[in-house]
């Protein structure tokens, strides 16, 4: 019996096709593929430059809006110039549009969180709560405003607070239950400023978003009085609201001021 060792045409096709494809890919050096690589590389440079600019805006505040805009625009143009001459015209147009956008946006790209952190740091400067400024600024605006406002009435921004074994419990809100360090003087004892802020923020978020208590006047019932203020004098209730509102209103106003600045800068460039 004779056995034919020659592979069938189908088997040969299966074996040879992948080899042909692989060889073709390695040998391909068409203008189109090179052109695509150049365009992608150029756009990556532009995007990277833009992100770098955004991350450094807050550190340049004192230089003024005009100076910042010029630097951002020049950096964008520099990134654009790094594109190869083979870049298609439509891509260059997109990059030009991005540069124009940067030229009038200015400090609009500075995040509201950075602005709020700066404002909160000013309010808390010199108090035990000063170390909490940046972490408080990561919270929702209404929650952050209540965190600072309630601490103002409950502990004078951390001046009066429980401690355990001579170590601060970071409980500046008269908050009960327990922290990671248990309790001290009938109040929660937290292990760090971050734990304290996170715990209080979580509780306030429940009141603000689940029960619509998003102002000092609405928050007085659960936080100061419990379920009812009937056993508290109207004077003490009014005082609690007024002292909490002192800093609450300042922090809430940060958003409004920022929006006005955005609109003003945008219109001035039109």
BELDA-V885454 format. One record per helix or strand of 2 or more residues. SS is the DSSP state (h for helix, s for strand). FROM is the first residue (numbers start at 1). TO is the last residue. If there is no record, write none. Layout:
SS:FROM:TO  SS:FROM:TO
//
This chain:
h:9:27  h:31:56  h:58:63  h:65:81  h:89:109  h:112:124  h:128:137  h:141:155  s:163:164  s:167:168  s:182:184  s:187:188  h:193:210  h:216:225  h:234:268
//
